[in-house]
Amino acid sequence: MKKPTEVRYYSGYTHAERPHSFLWDGQIREVEKIEKAGQEPGKRHFRVRTQDDNLFELCYHELRDE
């Protein structure tokens, strides 16, 4: 399911380098592990596992900064 959400990213060498937490269904979910990361022009994709062992797909759109 595609659903916009607020994501908090670590920014080091680049802006929004990797997610560390996000808001989902009114709860802050902490990223326990990044299982897969990929990039395409203007987007970064992350498959993350949360502390409660759920799997989520997050995508950062660089041009829209969302």
TARA-V288218 format. One record per residue. N is the residue number from 1. RES is the residue in three letters. SS is DSSP state (alpha for helix, beta for strand, coil for the rest). Layout:
N;RES;SS
N;RES;SS
//
This chain:
1;MET;coil
2;LYS;coil
3;LYS;coil
4;PRO;coil
5;THR;coil
6;GLU;coil
7;VAL;beta
8;ARG;beta
9;TYR;beta
10;TYR;beta
11;SER;coil
12;GLY;coil
13;TYR;coil
14;THR;coil
15;HIS;coil
16;ALA;coil
17;GLU;coil
18;ARG;beta
19;PRO;beta
20;HIS;beta
21;SER;beta
22;PHE;beta
23;LEU;beta
24;TRP;beta
25;ASP;coil
26;GLY;coil
27;GLN;beta
28;ILE;beta
29;ARG;beta
30;GLU;beta
31;VAL;beta
32;GLU;beta
33;LYS;beta
34;ILE;beta
35;GLU;beta
36;LYS;beta
37;ALA;beta
38;GLY;beta
39;GLN;beta
40;GLU;beta
41;PRO;coil
42;GLY;coil
43;LYS;beta
44;ARG;beta
45;HIS;beta
46;PHE;beta
47;ARG;beta
48;VAL;beta
49;ARG;beta
50;THR;beta
51;GLN;coil
52;ASP;coil
53;ASP;coil
54;ASN;coil
55;LEU;beta
56;PHE;beta
57;GLU;beta
58;LEU;beta
59;CYS;beta
60;TYR;beta
61;HIS;beta
62;GLU;coil
63;LEU;coil
64;ARG;coil
65;ASP;coil
66;GLU;coil
//
